[in-house]
Amino acid sequence: MDFTLGSIIALIGLIIIIVGHLCTTVWWMAKITTTLNRMADDVSKALIKIEGLVPKTDCQRMHDHMDKRIDDIWKKIDEK
């Protein structure tokens, strides 16, 4: 086998690998995009369902209460 035939075979092999890698990358990106879109739709549907369950003022009140409790706990820890 001479140099030109070996070069042509190597070039064809490299082209096949590059095209295969490109196709695999595009397939993987399409799969990830589809998965992320599906997850975004699920989260938005869940958010719509959850928003009506607890009023925002109740959530704020619970968060303020928990913040106060955590501050009290840290004060007791700091005293020791």
C-alpha positions in Angstrom: 0.0 0.0 0.0 1.5 3.3 -1.0 1.4 6.6 0.8 -1.6 8.1 -1.2 -3.8 5.1 -0.6 -3.1 5.1 3.1 -3.8 8.8 3.3 -7.1 8.4 1.5 -8.2 5.6 3.8 -7.2 7.7 6.9 -9.0 10.7 5.5 -12.2 8.7 4.8 -12.0 7.2 8.3 -11.6 10.6 9.9 -14.6 12.0 7.9 -16.7 9.0 9.0 -15.7 9.6 12.7 -16.4 13.3 12.5 -19.8 12.8 10.8 -20.7 10.1 13.3 -19.7 12.4 16.2 -21.7 15.3 14.7 -24.8 13.2 14.3 -24.5 11.8 17.8 -24.0 15.3 19.3 -27.1 16.7 17.4 -29.2 13.7 18.6 -28.0 14.2 22.2 -28.8 17.9 22.2 -32.3 17.2 20.7 -32.9 14.7 23.5 -31.8 17.1 26.2 -33.9 19.9 24.7 -37.0 17.7 24.6 -36.4 16.6 28.2 -35.9 20.1 29.5 -39.0 21.4 27.6 -41.1 18.6 29.1 -39.8 19.3 32.6 -40.5 23.0 32.2 -44.1 22.3 31.1 -44.5 20.0 34.1 -43.1 22.6 36.5 -45.4 25.3 35.1 -48.4 23.1 35.4 -47.5 22.1 39.0 -46.9 25.8 39.8 -50.4 26.7 38.6 -51.9 24.0 40.7 -49.9 24.9 43.8 -50.5 28.7 43.6 -54.2 28.2 44.5 -53.5 26.0 47.5 -51.9 28.5 50.0 -52.3 32.2 49.9 -49.1 34.3 49.6 -49.7 36.0 52.9 -49.8 32.7 54.7 -46.5 31.7 53.1 -44.9 35.0 54.1 -46.2 34.6 57.7 -44.8 31.1 57.9 -41.4 32.2 56.5 -41.2 35.1 59.0 -42.0 32.7 61.8 -39.4 30.2 60.7 -36.8 33.0 60.3 -37.5 34.1 63.9 -37.2 30.5 65.2 -33.9 30.1 63.4 -32.6 33.4 64.8 -33.6 32.3 68.3 -31.8 29.0 67.9 -28.6 30.8 66.7 -28.8 33.1 69.7 -29.0 30.2 72.1 -26.1 28.5 70.3 -24.1 31.7 70.5 -24.8 32.0 74.3 -23.1 28.6 74.9 
